[in-house]
Amino acid sequence: MDEAHQKLVEIVKIIEQNYGRDMITPNLHLSLHLYECAKDFGPLYAFWCFSFERMNGVLGKMLTSKNILFLLKLILNSIPLFIF
């Protein structure tokens, strides 16, 4: 993990030197904090919100009520069912 973080820092420095600070996007900047977050909170899957944010994007694209059936199918298919 240390090596991956150092490589990421090097890449960001190269981008900044060659293309300027404006090319350092918020996502690129935030990726520099992944190392600290993983050390503080454990594996990324334990606290990462990507799937939640993706669902917000899907919901935002639902413009009409006729898409409700599609939405319900999507939600039901994404919920893991546990049989005890």
CORZI-V295822 format. One record per backbone hydrogen bond with DSSP energy under -1.0 kcal/mol. NH is the residue of the N-H (numbers start at 0). CO is the residue of the C=O. If there is no record, write none. Layout:
nh,co
NH,CO
NH,CO
This chain:
nh,co
4,0
5,1
6,2
7,3
8,4
9,5
10,6
11,7
12,8
13,9
14,10
15,11
16,12
17,13
18,14
19,15
22,19
23,20
24,22
28,24
29,25
30,26
31,28
32,29
33,30
36,32
37,33
38,34
39,35
40,36
41,37
45,42
46,43
47,43
52,48
53,49
54,50
55,51
56,52
57,53
58,54
59,55
60,56
61,58
62,60
66,63
67,64
70,66
71,67
72,68
73,69
74,70
75,71
76,72
77,73
